[in-house]
Amino acid sequence: MKSNDWKDRLNIVYSTNPDFQYSTDEKEEIETLPKQQQKLRVGIEKNHRGGKTVTIVKNFTGSEEDLKQLGRLLKTKCGVGGTVKDGEILVQGEFKEKIIELLKKEGYTQTK
């Protein structure tokens, strides 16, 4: 049975085609790769941060929820704050070696 919710068709004027499919702006969720296949890169950055140092974890392939969960784990283990945005995990402070070690313990074997 077709969904007839008017909110899904909010900016559509009218179509006479009976087989017309309304398209919505839903983003497809990327499937998370297994931990062994993730090629995470850990780096330190100081630019554009008011002189503060942050550790960045890049190249995570997967859903936003899994990325947030990994970010929460890293921030907790390091005992500092941080954020997850634009597909990257930002951890406050210089924790490159500790984060690489934590990721390898968690099963992310291709981490550099």
N, C-alpha and C positions, 0 to 999 in steps of 0.2 A: 504494500500500500504506500502511495506517495505521501510525503510529508507536505502539508498545506499550511505551514506556519508563515504568516505574512512577514515576520521579522527577517526571515531568510531571503526575502525578495524585496527588501526595502527600497533599493535604488533602481529597480527594474520597472520600466514603463509598462510594456505590454508585449505579448508575443502571440501570434495566431498559430504557430506551429504546435501541434498537440504533443510532440515528442521533445520539446525544448526542455533542456536541463538547466536549472538555475545554478550558477556557479557562485560559491561563497569564497571568502578570503581566508579560509582555514589553511594553516600551514601543516604540511605533512611532517610527522615526527620521524626523525632519523633514528634508525635502529642502532643501539649501542653495540660497539664491537666488544668481543671478549677482552679481558684484561691483558692477555698475552699478546694480542694484536695491536694494542694501542701504542702509538709511537709518540709519547709525551716528551716535550722539551721544556726544561726548567731553566730560567734565566733570571738575572737580577737587573732591575732598571731603576734609574734615578731621575731621568728626564721628565719634565713637566709635572713634577710631584712636590714642588716646594722644598726640594732638598731632601725629602724623605726617600728611603730605600724600600722597594717592594720586590718580592720574589714572584715571578710570573710562571704559571704552568700553561703551556699552549698545546695545540694540536689534538685536543680531545675530540673523538668522533663518537657522537651519541646524543641522547636526549638531554634536554636542559635540566630535567629532574636528577638524572644520574650525575651530571656535572656539579650541580649544587650539593649533592650528597658527598661527592669526593672533596669538594671545597670545604664543607663543614668538617669532614674528618681531618683534613690537613690543618685547618685553623685550630681545631681542638688539640691535636697532638703537639702543635708548636706553641700553644698557649697565647696566641695573639689574634688580632682582628684581621679582617680582609673582606673581599667581596668576590662575587662571580658575575661577570658581565662580558658581553661580546664574545662568548665562547672561550674565555680565559678565566683562570683562577688567580686572583691577586691576594697575596699574603703579606701583611705588613712586616717589614724587617728583612734581614738578610739570612735566609734559612735554606739556601740552595742545597747544600750537602745533606742536611737533615731531611728535606722534602724528597730528595732522590732516594735516600735510604728508606723512608717511609713508603714510598710508592713501590719500591722493589719488594718490600715485605708484604705489601698488599697484593702482589702478583703482577704488577705492571713491569714486566721484565725488559722491555725495550725503551726504558727511560734514560735520557741523557741530560 
